[in-house]
Amino acid sequence: MSTPRNTAGHALVRNWKWLDAFANFFGAVVGGFYKIPATRPIKSLLHGTWPLQHPLHPAITDLTIGGYTAAVAVDLLYLATRQSGLLAAADFLIVAAFISSLVSILSGLTDWNETFAEERRTGMLHGLLMVAASVGFVLSIWLRLAGGAGQRDVAIGFALAAWLVLIVSSYFGGEMVFGYGTEVNRQAWREPPTKWERLDRSTRSRMYVRTPADR
């Protein structure tokens, strides 16, 4: 299903053909990489086919979104209390979340490259918003580590703005699954047989050959 009518993604991206240029670029990069010999195990790992046998992307994004959310929460607590002991905790959380986001990005691109049409556009919008959020978090990390104490409030401002973009992006990421069915197991509700079935070999089928008179 590539064009569900009941999603915000459909309302936004159905006419946003400018997203196709970005999709073509990233699709060429990702598709080109996986054409390189011996990259199949990497693709299986990032899809979650092996060893998880479950999509990797949603599992990793929980760490990324949770880490960034916790970092922003600690930042806000610092602004309210000015307790210096909170600084190290916030810095650790935002750096750890950024590291996990690298895996989120790679696994997301791997999954996204198997989509098409409007689903692909919505995924591209989700990805571009995540890029914007990641840039904001990187700037915040840089100011925290290299900007000195005087830049702390600015760093927190960048993190808060990036977090808001992250939440909007996450909404469209959710629509990929719940609106378009991206990476959903289509066989999940079918019960496979658990026992071998004996074939009835006593019944023989007869081949029917058409003759000119049958036509």
Buried (B, 14 or more C-beta within 10 A) or exposed (E): EBBBEEBEBBEBBEEEEEBBEBBEEBBEEBEEBBEEEEEEEBBBBBBBBEEEEEBBBBBBBEBBBEBBBBBBEBBBBBBEEEEEEBBEBBBBBBBBBBEBBEBBBBBBBBBBBEBEEBBBBBBBBBBBBBEBBBEBBBBBBEBBEEBEEEBBEBBBBBBBBBBEBBBBBBEBBBBBBEBBBBBEEEEEEEEEEEEEEEEEEEEEEEEEEEEEEEE
